[in-house]
Amino acid sequence: QLVESGGGLVQAGGSLRLSCTASGITFRNYAMGWFRQAPGKEREFVVRVNWGGDWKNYADSVKGRFTISRDNAKNTVYLQMNSLKPEDTAVYYCAAAPSLFGSARSDDYNLWGQGTQVTVSS
């Protein structure tokens, strides 16, 4: 099970930190990813981190503004979002992939959180 928290309403230029805590899995055996889905749009890849936390891959749209990290001792992955823009408004999902690096494809993830809403006002 994955449980996200930390979403909310923020003004453009502001910051939010999302958390996703896993239970029932051996967390360090999974790559972790964040995806998002805006109203009327398909779910899109945001960022992923490998099992060890030392390799990360960002979508171009968030590069330089978002930072992913993980704490395997706490079974938790984080998404620090800075310089938020209205186009970042979406439901954000964390996901776990049973592989070293995961991928940008949602089909490669077999465990998903319930999602947390992020709304950025202009």
URCOR-V352766 format. One record per pair of residues at least 12 apart in sequence whose C-alpha atoms are under 10 Angstrom apart, sorted by the first residue. I is the first residue (numbers start at 1). GAP is how many residues later the second one is. D is the distance in whole Angstrom. If there is no record, write none. Layout:
BEGIN
i->(I | I)
gap->(GAP | GAP)
d->(D | D)
END
This chain:
BEGIN
i->(1 | 1 | 1 | 1 | 1 | 1 | 1 | 1 | 1 | 1 | 1 | 1 | 2 | 2 | 2 | 2 | 2 | 2 | 2 | 2 | 2 | 2 | 2 | 2 | 2 | 2 | 2 | 2 | 2 | 2 | 3 | 3 | 3 | 3 | 3 | 3 | 3 | 3 | 3 | 3 | 3 | 3 | 3 | 3 | 4 | 4 | 4 | 4 | 4 | 4 | 4 | 4 | 4 | 4 | 4 | 4 | 4 | 4 | 4 | 4 | 4 | 4 | 5 | 5 | 5 | 5 | 5 | 5 | 5 | 5 | 5 | 5 | 5 | 5 | 5 | 6 | 6 | 6 | 6 | 6 | 6 | 6 | 6 | 6 | 7 | 7 | 7 | 7 | 7 | 7 | 7 | 7 | 7 | 8 | 8 | 8 | 8 | 8 | 8 | 9 | 9 | 9 | 9 | 9 | 9 | 10 | 10 | 10 | 10 | 10 | 10 | 10 | 10 | 10 | 11 | 11 | 11 | 11 | 11 | 11 | 11 | 11 | 12 | 12 | 12 | 12 | 12 | 12 | 12 | 12 | 12 | 12 | 12 | 13 | 13 | 13 | 13 | 13 | 13 | 13 | 13 | 13 | 14 | 14 | 14 | 14 | 14 | 14 | 14 | 15 | 15 | 15 | 15 | 15 | 15 | 15 | 15 | 15 | 16 | 16 | 16 | 16 | 16 | 16 | 16 | 16 | 16 | 17 | 17 | 17 | 17 | 17 | 17 | 17 | 17 | 18 | 18 | 18 | 18 | 18 | 18 | 18 | 18 | 18 | 18 | 18 | 18 | 19 | 19 | 19 | 19 | 19 | 19 | 19 | 19 | 19 | 19 | 20 | 20 | 20 | 20 | 20 | 20 | 20 | 20 | 20 | 20 | 20 | 20 | 20 | 20 | 21 | 21 | 21 | 21 | 21 | 21 | 21 | 21 | 21 | 21 | 22 | 22 | 22 | 22 | 22 | 22 | 22 | 22 | 22 | 22 | 22 | 23 | 23 | 25 | 25 | 25 | 26 | 26 | 26 | 27 | 27 | 27 | 27 | 27 | 27 | 27 | 27 | 27 | 27 | 27 | 28 | 28 | 28 | 28 | 28 | 28 | 28 | 28 | 28 | 28 | 28 | 28 | 29 | 29 | 29 | 29 | 29 | 29 | 29 | 29 | 29 | 30 | 30 | 30 | 30 | 30 | 30 | 30 | 30 | 30 | 30 | 30 | 30 | 30 | 30 | 31 | 31 | 31 | 31 | 31 | 31 | 31 | 31 | 31 | 31 | 31 | 31 | 31 | 31 | 31 | 31 | 31 | 31 | 31 | 31 | 32 | 32 | 32 | 32 | 32 | 32 | 32 | 32 | 32 | 32 | 32 | 32 | 32 | 32 | 32 | 32 | 32 | 32 | 32 | 32 | 32 | 32 | 32 | 32 | 32 | 32 | 33 | 33 | 33 | 33 | 33 | 33 | 33 | 33 | 33 | 33 | 33 | 33 | 33 | 33 | 33 | 33 | 33 | 33 | 33 | 33 | 33 | 33 | 33 | 33 | 33 | 33 | 34 | 34 | 34 | 34 | 34 | 34 | 34 | 34 | 34 | 34 | 34 | 34 | 34 | 34 | 34 | 34 | 34 | 34 | 34 | 35 | 35 | 35 | 35 | 35 | 35 | 35 | 35 | 35 | 35 | 35 | 35 | 35 | 35 | 36 | 36 | 36 | 36 | 36 | 36 | 36 | 36 | 36 | 36 | 36 | 37 | 37 | 37 | 37 | 37 | 37 | 37 | 37 | 38 | 38 | 38 | 38 | 38 | 38 | 38 | 38 | 38 | 39 | 39 | 39 | 41 | 43 | 43 | 43 | 43 | 43 | 43 | 44 | 44 | 44 | 44 | 44 | 44 | 45 | 45 | 45 | 45 | 45 | 45 | 45 | 45 | 45 | 45 | 46 | 46 | 46 | 46 | 46 | 46 | 46 | 46 | 46 | 46 | 46 | 46 | 46 | 47 | 47 | 47 | 47 | 47 | 47 | 47 | 47 | 47 | 47 | 47 | 48 | 48 | 48 | 48 | 48 | 48 | 48 | 48 | 48 | 48 | 48 | 48 | 49 | 49 | 49 | 49 | 49 | 49 | 49 | 49 | 49 | 50 | 50 | 50 | 50 | 50 | 50 | 50 | 50 | 51 | 51 | 51 | 51 | 51 | 51 | 51 | 51 | 51 | 52 | 52 | 52 | 52 | 52 | 52 | 53 | 53 | 53 | 53 | 53 | 53 | 53 | 54 | 54 | 55 | 55 | 55 | 55 | 56 | 56 | 56 | 57 | 57 | 57 | 57 | 58 | 59 | 61 | 61 | 62 | 62 | 62 | 62 | 62 | 62 | 64 | 64 | 64 | 65 | 65 | 65 | 65 | 65 | 65 | 66 | 66 | 66 | 66 | 66 | 66 | 67 | 67 | 67 | 67 | 68 | 68 | 77 | 77 | 78 | 79 | 79 | 84 | 84 | 84 | 84 | 84 | 85 | 85 | 85 | 85 | 86 | 86 | 86 | 86 | 86 | 87 | 87 | 87 | 87 | 88 | 88 | 88 | 88 | 89 | 89 | 89 | 89 | 89 | 90 | 90 | 90 | 90 | 90 | 90 | 91 | 91 | 91 | 91 | 91 | 91 | 92 | 92 | 92 | 92 | 92 | 92 | 93 | 93 | 93 | 93 | 93 | 93 | 94 | 94 | 94 | 94 | 94 | 94 | 94 | 95 | 95 | 95 | 95 | 95 | 95 | 95 | 95 | 96 | 96 | 96 | 96 | 96 | 96 | 97 | 97 | 97 | 97 | 98 | 98)
gap->(19 | 20 | 21 | 22 | 23 | 24 | 94 | 95 | 110 | 111 | 112 | 113 | 17 | 18 | 19 | 20 | 21 | 22 | 23 | 73 | 74 | 91 | 92 | 93 | 94 | 109 | 110 | 111 | 112 | 113 | 16 | 17 | 18 | 19 | 20 | 73 | 90 | 91 | 92 | 109 | 110 | 111 | 112 | 113 | 14 | 15 | 16 | 17 | 18 | 72 | 73 | 74 | 88 | 89 | 90 | 91 | 108 | 109 | 110 | 111 | 112 | 113 | 12 | 13 | 14 | 15 | 16 | 73 | 87 | 88 | 108 | 109 | 110 | 111 | 112 | 12 | 13 | 14 | 72 | 73 | 74 | 110 | 111 | 112 | 12 | 83 | 84 | 85 | 108 | 109 | 110 | 111 | 112 | 81 | 108 | 109 | 110 | 111 | 112 | 80 | 108 | 109 | 110 | 111 | 112 | 74 | 75 | 76 | 79 | 108 | 109 | 110 | 111 | 112 | 72 | 73 | 74 | 75 | 108 | 109 | 110 | 111 | 70 | 71 | 72 | 73 | 74 | 75 | 76 | 107 | 108 | 109 | 110 | 68 | 69 | 70 | 71 | 72 | 73 | 107 | 108 | 109 | 67 | 68 | 69 | 70 | 71 | 106 | 107 | 50 | 51 | 65 | 66 | 67 | 68 | 69 | 70 | 105 | 50 | 63 | 64 | 65 | 66 | 67 | 68 | 102 | 104 | 49 | 50 | 51 | 61 | 62 | 63 | 64 | 65 | 16 | 50 | 59 | 60 | 61 | 62 | 63 | 74 | 75 | 76 | 98 | 100 | 49 | 50 | 51 | 57 | 58 | 59 | 60 | 61 | 75 | 97 | 12 | 14 | 50 | 55 | 56 | 57 | 58 | 59 | 73 | 74 | 75 | 93 | 95 | 96 | 49 | 50 | 51 | 53 | 54 | 55 | 56 | 57 | 73 | 92 | 50 | 52 | 53 | 54 | 55 | 72 | 73 | 74 | 89 | 90 | 91 | 52 | 53 | 50 | 71 | 86 | 46 | 49 | 72 | 24 | 43 | 44 | 45 | 46 | 47 | 48 | 49 | 50 | 69 | 71 | 22 | 23 | 24 | 25 | 42 | 43 | 44 | 45 | 47 | 48 | 70 | 72 | 21 | 22 | 23 | 43 | 67 | 68 | 69 | 70 | 71 | 19 | 20 | 21 | 22 | 65 | 66 | 67 | 68 | 69 | 70 | 71 | 72 | 79 | 81 | 17 | 18 | 19 | 20 | 21 | 22 | 24 | 25 | 39 | 46 | 64 | 65 | 66 | 67 | 68 | 69 | 70 | 71 | 72 | 78 | 15 | 16 | 17 | 18 | 19 | 21 | 24 | 36 | 37 | 38 | 44 | 45 | 46 | 62 | 63 | 64 | 65 | 66 | 67 | 68 | 69 | 70 | 71 | 77 | 79 | 80 | 12 | 13 | 14 | 15 | 16 | 17 | 23 | 24 | 25 | 35 | 44 | 45 | 46 | 60 | 61 | 62 | 63 | 64 | 68 | 69 | 70 | 71 | 72 | 73 | 76 | 79 | 12 | 13 | 14 | 15 | 24 | 34 | 43 | 44 | 45 | 58 | 59 | 60 | 61 | 62 | 70 | 72 | 78 | 79 | 81 | 12 | 13 | 24 | 55 | 56 | 57 | 58 | 59 | 60 | 69 | 70 | 71 | 77 | 80 | 52 | 53 | 54 | 55 | 56 | 57 | 58 | 79 | 80 | 81 | 82 | 51 | 52 | 53 | 54 | 55 | 56 | 78 | 80 | 49 | 50 | 51 | 52 | 53 | 54 | 79 | 80 | 81 | 50 | 51 | 52 | 49 | 47 | 48 | 49 | 50 | 62 | 63 | 15 | 48 | 49 | 60 | 61 | 62 | 12 | 13 | 14 | 16 | 47 | 48 | 58 | 59 | 60 | 61 | 12 | 13 | 14 | 15 | 16 | 17 | 20 | 22 | 33 | 46 | 47 | 48 | 58 | 12 | 13 | 15 | 16 | 19 | 20 | 21 | 32 | 47 | 56 | 57 | 19 | 20 | 21 | 31 | 46 | 47 | 48 | 49 | 53 | 54 | 55 | 56 | 19 | 20 | 21 | 28 | 47 | 51 | 52 | 53 | 54 | 19 | 20 | 47 | 49 | 50 | 51 | 52 | 53 | 19 | 21 | 45 | 46 | 47 | 48 | 49 | 50 | 51 | 17 | 18 | 19 | 20 | 48 | 49 | 15 | 16 | 17 | 18 | 19 | 24 | 48 | 15 | 16 | 13 | 14 | 45 | 46 | 12 | 13 | 45 | 44 | 45 | 46 | 47 | 46 | 45 | 26 | 27 | 19 | 20 | 21 | 22 | 23 | 26 | 17 | 18 | 19 | 15 | 16 | 17 | 18 | 19 | 20 | 13 | 14 | 15 | 16 | 17 | 18 | 12 | 13 | 14 | 15 | 12 | 13 | 17 | 18 | 16 | 13 | 15 | 34 | 35 | 36 | 37 | 38 | 34 | 35 | 36 | 37 | 32 | 33 | 34 | 35 | 36 | 32 | 33 | 34 | 35 | 30 | 31 | 32 | 33 | 28 | 29 | 30 | 31 | 32 | 25 | 26 | 27 | 28 | 29 | 30 | 23 | 24 | 25 | 26 | 27 | 28 | 21 | 22 | 23 | 24 | 25 | 26 | 19 | 20 | 21 | 22 | 23 | 24 | 15 | 17 | 18 | 19 | 20 | 21 | 22 | 13 | 14 | 15 | 16 | 17 | 18 | 19 | 20 | 12 | 13 | 14 | 15 | 16 | 17 | 12 | 13 | 14 | 15 | 12 | 13)
d->(10 | 8 | 6 | 5 | 6 | 8 | 10 | 10 | 7 | 7 | 7 | 9 | 10 | 6 | 6 | 5 | 7 | 9 | 9 | 10 | 9 | 9 | 7 | 8 | 8 | 7 | 6 | 5 | 8 | 9 | 8 | 5 | 5 | 7 | 9 | 9 | 9 | 8 | 10 | 9 | 5 | 7 | 8 | 9 | 7 | 5 | 4 | 7 | 9 | 10 | 9 | 9 | 9 | 7 | 7 | 10 | 10 | 6 | 7 | 6 | 6 | 10 | 9 | 6 | 5 | 6 | 9 | 10 | 10 | 10 | 10 | 10 | 8 | 6 | 9 | 4 | 6 | 9 | 10 | 9 | 10 | 7 | 9 | 9 | 9 | 10 | 9 | 8 | 9 | 5 | 5 | 5 | 8 | 10 | 8 | 6 | 5 | 6 | 8 | 9 | 8 | 6 | 5 | 6 | 7 | 8 | 9 | 9 | 10 | 8 | 6 | 5 | 6 | 9 | 9 | 8 | 8 | 8 | 8 | 5 | 5 | 6 | 10 | 7 | 5 | 5 | 6 | 10 | 9 | 9 | 6 | 6 | 5 | 10 | 7 | 4 | 5 | 6 | 9 | 9 | 9 | 9 | 8 | 6 | 5 | 6 | 8 | 8 | 10 | 9 | 9 | 7 | 5 | 4 | 6 | 6 | 10 | 10 | 10 | 8 | 6 | 5 | 7 | 9 | 8 | 8 | 10 | 9 | 9 | 10 | 7 | 6 | 4 | 6 | 9 | 10 | 9 | 8 | 6 | 5 | 6 | 8 | 9 | 10 | 9 | 8 | 9 | 10 | 10 | 9 | 7 | 6 | 5 | 6 | 9 | 9 | 10 | 10 | 9 | 9 | 8 | 5 | 5 | 6 | 9 | 9 | 6 | 9 | 8 | 10 | 10 | 10 | 10 | 10 | 8 | 6 | 4 | 7 | 9 | 9 | 9 | 10 | 9 | 5 | 6 | 8 | 10 | 10 | 9 | 10 | 10 | 9 | 7 | 9 | 9 | 10 | 10 | 9 | 8 | 10 | 8 | 10 | 9 | 7 | 9 | 9 | 6 | 8 | 10 | 9 | 9 | 9 | 5 | 7 | 9 | 10 | 9 | 6 | 9 | 8 | 10 | 10 | 9 | 9 | 6 | 9 | 10 | 9 | 9 | 7 | 7 | 7 | 9 | 8 | 5 | 9 | 9 | 6 | 5 | 5 | 6 | 6 | 8 | 8 | 9 | 10 | 7 | 6 | 5 | 5 | 8 | 9 | 10 | 10 | 10 | 10 | 9 | 6 | 5 | 7 | 6 | 6 | 5 | 5 | 9 | 9 | 9 | 6 | 5 | 7 | 7 | 9 | 10 | 9 | 9 | 8 | 10 | 7 | 10 | 7 | 6 | 5 | 6 | 9 | 9 | 9 | 8 | 7 | 9 | 8 | 10 | 10 | 8 | 7 | 6 | 4 | 6 | 9 | 10 | 9 | 10 | 9 | 9 | 10 | 10 | 8 | 6 | 5 | 6 | 8 | 9 | 7 | 8 | 8 | 10 | 9 | 8 | 10 | 5 | 5 | 6 | 9 | 10 | 9 | 9 | 9 | 8 | 7 | 6 | 4 | 6 | 9 | 9 | 10 | 10 | 10 | 10 | 7 | 9 | 10 | 9 | 8 | 6 | 5 | 6 | 8 | 9 | 10 | 8 | 10 | 9 | 9 | 9 | 6 | 5 | 4 | 6 | 9 | 8 | 9 | 9 | 9 | 9 | 8 | 5 | 5 | 7 | 8 | 9 | 10 | 9 | 8 | 6 | 4 | 6 | 9 | 10 | 10 | 10 | 9 | 7 | 9 | 9 | 9 | 9 | 9 | 9 | 10 | 8 | 9 | 10 | 10 | 8 | 9 | 8 | 10 | 8 | 7 | 10 | 10 | 10 | 9 | 6 | 7 | 7 | 6 | 5 | 9 | 8 | 7 | 9 | 9 | 10 | 10 | 9 | 10 | 10 | 8 | 6 | 9 | 8 | 9 | 8 | 8 | 7 | 9 | 10 | 9 | 8 | 10 | 7 | 9 | 10 | 9 | 9 | 10 | 10 | 8 | 7 | 7 | 7 | 7 | 7 | 8 | 9 | 10 | 9 | 7 | 8 | 9 | 10 | 9 | 10 | 8 | 6 | 4 | 7 | 10 | 9 | 8 | 10 | 9 | 9 | 8 | 5 | 7 | 9 | 10 | 8 | 9 | 8 | 8 | 9 | 9 | 6 | 6 | 8 | 9 | 9 | 10 | 9 | 9 | 10 | 10 | 10 | 8 | 7 | 9 | 9 | 9 | 10 | 9 | 9 | 9 | 9 | 10 | 9 | 9 | 9 | 10 | 9 | 10 | 9 | 10 | 9 | 9 | 8 | 6 | 5 | 6 | 8 | 10 | 7 | 6 | 4 | 6 | 8 | 9 | 6 | 5 | 7 | 8 | 6 | 9 | 8 | 10 | 9 | 10 | 9 | 10 | 9 | 7 | 9 | 10 | 9 | 6 | 8 | 8 | 10 | 7 | 5 | 6 | 6 | 9 | 8 | 9 | 10 | 8 | 7 | 7 | 10 | 8 | 5 | 5 | 5 | 8 | 10 | 8 | 6 | 6 | 7 | 9 | 9 | 6 | 5 | 4 | 6 | 8 | 9 | 9 | 5 | 5 | 6 | 7 | 7 | 6 | 7 | 4 | 7 | 9 | 10 | 9 | 6 | 6 | 8 | 7 | 9 | 9 | 6 | 7 | 6 | 4 | 6 | 10 | 10 | 9 | 5 | 6 | 5 | 7 | 9 | 4 | 6 | 7 | 9 | 7 | 9)
END
